[in-house]
């Protein structure tokens, strides 16, 4: 009994963590949003999905740990065994732990039917089973069976309806048909699942702006005139049937969610049926095939294999995540997540487990470093008073770049949550402007006598130093390479890329150009550092976190499958960062020099400066006292050296 209690506690903790994991999946997804917003419009978006999914998974693991600690702190743990901490309902009073009605070694039969209806299959007299497998053994891990058959396309699918798989598991010799005398209701397991899936196909009316021609079919262009998307019917030819091998002694009413939906007890509550699970998790979204009039037959394959309770818990958490995604984000968010899920599944299948484990840990570190870099960047600009050595033009360029990204995702019907995330990033970039420029409202000089004019001027610390001249000179040299590249990319996109219109062409062209050549905008700061022969003015703590994240991205360039050119593009920022590191080595910081706050690297708290000031003050007081003493002595000596005045005689006084 004590062994059962310990196992039950572990199972509840594992399931509750999986539940928290899936709830957080729909709420906390900012790393993925940032990657979607920064992904390339075509090839880049498709290849960045796995990196975004793995990084999001690492973030969710970190969130699980934090939330679990908070729950344990306020609730004192998950409670003793037998106490329900889920929404599974109150325990049955006086209930005893139930056991699995199938012992190890029990023989059973498997019945598989196809039906256009979701309700429990009952036409046993009219249809033969699609697959009948007798004599399987419960607990035999080697009893894996596969059955394939080619069937004509059901009319329900051609009419844009569904096709459901119905699976029955009964003891050997029993029947799933309630009309049969060999039928035992309490020992008949049943599960149903749709074989098809409805997906959205989006239509956009695009054409070459110069020739007016489009590579899309006339049918798609005609649909783009009247609709933005169409819901089509897709099916996957494979489905896995899992029977869970587990003998946990569950108590009726105390099964944690989401297992409470899968564990079915008998009326007395002393036994429960083995869990029958129809598994389609490894069916990639890209493998679903559309169904139309041209599809005359379907090749369907079913696979039976036993499954452990631990793996089933993972699959159950995935199902919980899908439910929350549908509730929180709707169909749009679920469609957007299919590509990321496919990329994650491919990474799990194709990547070495050890390398994959290292990748998950590194992804968690990447998320932490991103947060620290963001925090230190805000802190740096919040406390910055002197702009000497900093490129103000690069800050203005960052605002322009964030604005283009925001307009681009608005033009391409991106998810609302992603729009909010990118808009917040734009606000942060705009917040930096008053820190590096003087922005004032001239209420006396108004536009049309209503709107005050905005006056923008450089701050004194930026103008008085040589930084402004070096910054201007750096952008001058940069424009020699930047403008020809911009013109060339604009011509290329105009000639070979179809667009919705001229406005979309401008946004797509600028967005693609910034993603391709945006790293060049980091070079003006390198030029200023070279001219000043100093790097003391840079936010090195923030840059250090970004350096580490860049090298982590290089690691993912080898883990995730992607084109060679895109993989090479992951290393372009490394060149800039290595130059920064070389400049830090070539231009060491004078630690003995004090800054505007009176501190230095040798004396971080300024105590030596205070002591020196106090000693100077004491010396000045002593010098003043010495000067006062010297002046008194001089006065005394002057009085002594002066000849005494002659006294007038009495006769003279009388004469006067």
C-alpha positions, 0 to 999 in steps of 0.5 A, a space after each residue: 500500500 505504501 508503494 502504491 501511495 508513493 507511485 500515485 503521488 509521483 503520477 499526480 505531480 507529473 500530470 499536474 506539471 504537464 497540465 501547467 506546461 500546456 496552459 502556459 504554452 498558449 500564454 507565454 510564447 514571446 520567443 516564437 513571436 520574435 522569431 516569426 517577426 524577424 524571419 525572412 518572408 519566404 525561406 527564412 520563415 520556414 526554416 526558423 520554425 524548429 529553432 523557435 519551437 525548441 526555444 519556446 519549449 525551453 522557456 515553458 520548462 523554465 516556466 513550469 519550474 517556477 510555477 511548480 515552486 509557487 504552487 508548492 509554496 502556497 499549497 504545501 505541495 500537491 497533497 497526500 495520496 488519495 486527495 484530488 487536486 484537479 478538476 476530476 471531481 470529488 472522490 467517491 466516499 468510501 471508494 477503494 483503489 481500483 485495478 486494471 481489469 486486464 491482467 498481464 497475459 490477458 488475450 484480447 481481440 481488436 476490431 477496427 471499423 470506418 464510419 462517416 458518423 462520430 457516434 458509437 459504431 453500431 452497424 455490426 450486421 451491415 459492415 465487416 470490420 476494416 481490420 480484425 486481429 484476434 489473439 493479441 496479448 496484453 503486456 506483450 511489448 513485441 506484439 506490434 501489428 500493421 494492416 494496410 488496404 486500398 479503399 475507394 474514396 468514401 462519399 462523406 469525404 468527397 462531400 467535405 464531411 468526415 470519416 471516423 475510425 472506430 476501434 473496439 478491444 474485447 476479451 478473446 472470444 467476446 464481441 463488440 456487438 451489443 446484440 451478440 450474446 458474447 458481448 460484455 459491456 463492462 469489458 468492451 473498450 471503444 475509441 473513435 477519432 476522425 481520419 480527416 482534418 480541416 485546414 485553411 488555404 489562403 488566397 492572395 491576388 499577386 502579380 508582377 507589377 511590371 508585366 501584370 502576369 501571375 504564376 498562380 492559376 486562374 482558379 486561385 486568382 478568381 477565388 482571391 477576388 471573393 475570399 481570403 481563405 477557404 476551408 479544405 478537407 485533408 486526410 492522413 493515411 496513417 493512424 496508430 492504435 495504442 493500448 496503454 500498459 499500466 496497473 496504477 491503482 486509480 481511485 474513482 474521482 481522484 484521477 488527475 486531469 487530463 487522465 480523468 477523460 481516459 480512465 473509465 471505471 466500472 459501475 462499482 468503481 473497483 476496476 477500470 478499463 485499459 486506456 485505448 488511445 488513437 495516436 496521430 501525434 507523429 502525423 506531420 501537417 505537411 503529410 496531410 493530402 487534400 481530398 477532391 474529385 480527382 482522388 479516387 481511392 485512399 491507401 490507409 494503414 493502421 498500426 497497433 502497438 502497446 504504449 507505456 503510461 509515461 509516454 501516454 502522459 506526454 501525448 495527453 499533455 499535447 492534446 490538452 495544449 491543442 484544446 487550450 490553443 483552440 480556446 485561446 487563439 482560435 483556428 488561426 493560432 492553431 494553423 500557425 503552430 502546425 509548421 512549428 510543431 512539424 519542425 519540432 517533431 522532425 528535430 526530435 526524430 532526426 537529431 541525436 538524443 544527446 545533442 537534442 538534450 544539449 540543445 534544449 538546455 542551451 535554448 533555456 540559457 538563450 532565453 535567459 540571456 535574451 531577457 538579461 540583454 533586454 534588461 541591461 539595454 533598458 538600464 543602460 539608456 535609462 541612466 545614460 547622461 553622456 552620449 560621447 562615443 555612441 552612434 545616435 544615427 544607429 538609434 534612429 535607424 533602429 526605430 525605422 527598422 522596427 517600424 518597417 517590421 511592424 508595418 510588414 506584419 500588419 500587411 501580411 495578416 499576422 496573428 494579433 498577439 505577434 502584432 502586439 509583441 512587435 509594437 511593444 518593441 517599436 515603443 521601446 525603440 522610440 523610448 530611446 529617442 528622447 535619451 539621445 536627442 532633444 525633442 521639444 514642442 514649439 507651442 508658439 509656432 504651430 502648423 495651421 495654427 493648431 498643431 505645435 511643431 516638433 523641434 529636434 536637436 542634438 544633445 550637447 554631449 553629442 555635439 561638443 565631442 567629436 562623436 557627431 562628426 565621426 558618426 556622420 562620416 561613418 554613415 557617409 562611407 556606409 551609404 556608398 555600399 548601402 544605396 547600391 545594394 538597396 537599388 539592386 534589391 529593389 530592382 530584383 524584387 520588382 522583376 522577379 517577386 509577385 506583389 499585391 500592390 505598390 505599397 506591399 512591394 515597398 514594405 516587402 522590399 524594405 523588410 527583405 533588404 533589412 533582414 539581408 543587409 541589416 547587420 551592416 548598420 552595426 558598423 558605424 559604432 565600430 568606426 566611432 570606436 576606431 576613431 576615438 580609440 576607446 570602447 569604454 562608452 559601450 554597454 558591454 554587459 548587454 553586448 556580452 549577453 548578445 554575443 553568447 546568444 549569437 554563438 548559441 544561434 550558430 549551434 542551432 545552425 548545425 542542429 536544424 536542417 536548413 539551406 546552406 546559404 541560410 546557414 552561412 547567414 547565421 555567421 554574419 553577425 559573428 564577424 561584427 562581434 569578433 571585431 568588437 572583441 578585438 577593439 576591446 582588447 586593442 583599446 583597454 579601458 583606463 581603470 584609474 580614470 574617474 567618470 562623471 559620477 566620481 567612480 572608477 574601475 580601481 575605486 568603484 565606490 568612490 571612497 578614495 576620491 572622497 578621502 582625497 577631497 577630505 584631505 585637500 579640504 583639511 590641507 586648505 584649512 591648515 593653509 588658511 590658518 597659517 596664512 592668518 597667523 603669518 599676517 598677524 605676525 607681520 602686523 606686529 612686526 610693522 608696529 614694532 618697527 615704526 618710530 614712536 611719536 614725539 611728545 609736545 612739551 608743556 611750553 609748546 602746548 601753552 603756546 598753542 
